[in-house]
């Protein structure tokens, strides 16, 4: 069995490299350490590494207690936020069925008298509304799991608390495997956050 290293790039493109290509220069432990030192998320399963870009963009902020999750302030008067869909994460289930998951963040700053006071990101995946034209062969559930039933490019809109963003999701490699939909999905393009 050939082992691969998969990397999700900034453009959310999945690249797979045979581990043997790196074995002469680096061990798996060294590759894992290098990726983590560079700010990437690393998952190791059965002798394989999956390296992905860190999902949450960092914004300078006032340090908070690590045990207290950030409060969702997007509904307060002084909060301004932008929607940020993180690069799509992929996992492989039984029968090598590809599952795609998108996480959506509200990146916001709190300001007062024309100066930035602080800011942070909040995972709002389960709170966003997905607007997808009826009959489109793609859907997204509350957990961000994407189900596609046909290759192609599909416009979708995410909205939350009066703001929205248009995206184009590109589906490739669609297959029906043992009754389960399997495909690769990437964010092909997206608009800036807009207010309704």
Secondary structure, 3 states (H helix, E strand, C coil): CCCEEEEECCCCCEEEEEHHHHHCCCCHHHHHHHHHHCCCEEEEECCEEEEECCCCCCCCCCCCCCCCCCCCCCCCCCEEEEEEECCCEEEECHHHCEEEECCEEEEEEEEECCEEEEEEEEECCCCCEEEECCCCCEEECCCCEEEECCCEEEEEEEEECCEEEEEEEEEEEEEEECCEEEEEEEEEEECCCEEC
